[in-house]
Amino acid sequence: MVETTHVEHDANLHHSSPPLGTDNVNITSNPMVEGVEKLVNDIVEQAKENIVSNVPHLEMEFESEALAYEFYNEYSRKCGFGIRREYANKSKKDGVLTSRIFMCSKEGRCGGDKRDYLTKEARAETRTGCLARMVISLVRKIGKYKVIDSVARHNHLLLPAENNLQ
């Protein structure tokens, strides 16, 4: 008789109330969940905008060559490579800079040293022939420089920004 009562008691426990934590909870209309979802979506959208605005792309505009250099230098620092001003065109009429190429510092190859017979210990080669670059050109109608070519691919290892000593 004790066993029967015990079984009936267990049966009543399973049917008497819903499991704990499920009382009138609707996850889809929970303000806390909606707030977190909105926050996550806002962060993702902001990250997408930052990625697009911080990567050189065609038709980007700059007020001056110096601002273009500053932008590309900051971009290169975050990515882990150095840059240099490579080539420039100036107008013969007014001497205004009309185009400029910013190159990865590992572009090209080092020519042979003319003093080879005097060299005791040659330095390691630092150039790899990397073709990463950003090219700007002056659009006189608007008075701004636009990116007309951009190559992001490197043929060497990059040192990410968190490892740079700056």
N, C-alpha and C positions, 0 to 999 in steps of 0.2 A: 504494500500500500504506500509506503514511503516513496518508492520508485515512481509510481504513477503520479503522485503529487509533484514530484521533482520534474518530471517530463512536462506536465501541464504548465508548471511555472515557467520553464524555459520557452515553451511555445508562446506563452503570453508575452514574454520579454521581446521576442522577435516581431510580434505583430502590434504591440501596444504603441510604439512611438517611432518616428523616423530616426535614422542614424544621426549622431551628434554632428553639428556643424552644417547641416543641410536645411535648417529651418528657414524658410522664406528667403533664401539667398539666390539672387539672380546675377550671375557673374557679368553678363553683358551690360547691365545697367548700373553697375557699381561705379560710383563717382571716382573712387580711388584708382580703379583699373583704367577708367577713361582718361584720367589725368596723367597716369604713367604712360599710356599709349600715345597721348598727344605730345608729351615731353620727348619720348623716343623718336616719334616722327619728325618733330622740329629739329632735333639733333642731327638726324640722318639728312634732312634737307639742307641744313646749314653746312654739314660736312661736304655734301655734293657741290654746293655753291663755292666753298673754299677751294676744293680740288680744281674746279674749272677755272676759277679766277687766279689761282696761283701757279698754273701750268702754262708755259708759252703756247699760244695757238695763233693760227692765221687770223689776220684782221684785228689783233689787239692794237690799241692805240696808246701812244705816249706823247706827252707834251714836249719832251726833249730827249736827246741822245743820252744824257746823263741819267734821266729817270729810267730809260730802257735798260741801261747798264746796271743801275741799282736793283731793278726788278730781277734781271737775269742772274746777277751775282747772289742775291738772296735765295732765289730758286736753286741755284747750283750748290750753295752752302747746305741747304736742307737735304738735297739729294746726295751730296757727298762727293762733289768734284769741284775743281777750280776752273776759272775762265780767264780769258784775256781778250782784249780788243785786237782783232786781227786786221781787217781791211777797212778802209774808208774811202768814199768818193766825195769830193768837194766840187761845187759848182765853180767853173772858171769865171763866170760873170760876177758873182757876188761873194764867193768863198764860203757859202753855206754848205754844211755837211748834208749830203743828199742820201747817203746810204752807209751802213756799217754792218760788219759781221762780228758777232761775239762767238768765240770758239772755246771748246773744251781745252784746258791747258795741256792736255796730252795729244793734241792734234799735231800731225806732221811727224817727221823723223829728223833726228839730229844728223847733220852733215859730219863728215869725217874731220877730225881735228888736224889742222895743217901742221901742228907742232907734235905729231905723234912720236917722233923720235925722242922728244924731251919728256914725254909723259911717263911717269914712273908707275902710278896706279890710276888707271882710267876710272872715271865715275860711272855708276850704273846708268843705263839708258832710262830716261824718264818719259820719253814720247812713245806713243803706241800707234799713231796714225788714226786716232779717234776722230770721227766726223760729226760729233754732236755739236750743234750750233743753233744760233738764233740770228736771223738777218732782218734788219729794219730798213725802211726806205721812207724818205720824206714825201708826204702828199701835200704839195704846195697849196692846193685849193682849201684845205682845212688847217694847214700849218702844223700838222702833227706827223709823228713817225708811226708807221704801221709795220707789224710783223709780216713779212712776205715769204719767209721760209723758216721752218723750225724742224730740227732733227734731234730727237731725244735719246736715240740708241747709242750706247757706249760700247766699246770693245775692251773694256778693262773693268776691274772691280771698283765699286763705289764705296766710300766710307760714309755711312748715314750720319745725319746731323747730331744725334745724341753722342756720337763718338768723337766729334770734332772738338778741338781744343780752342774755343773762342768764347 
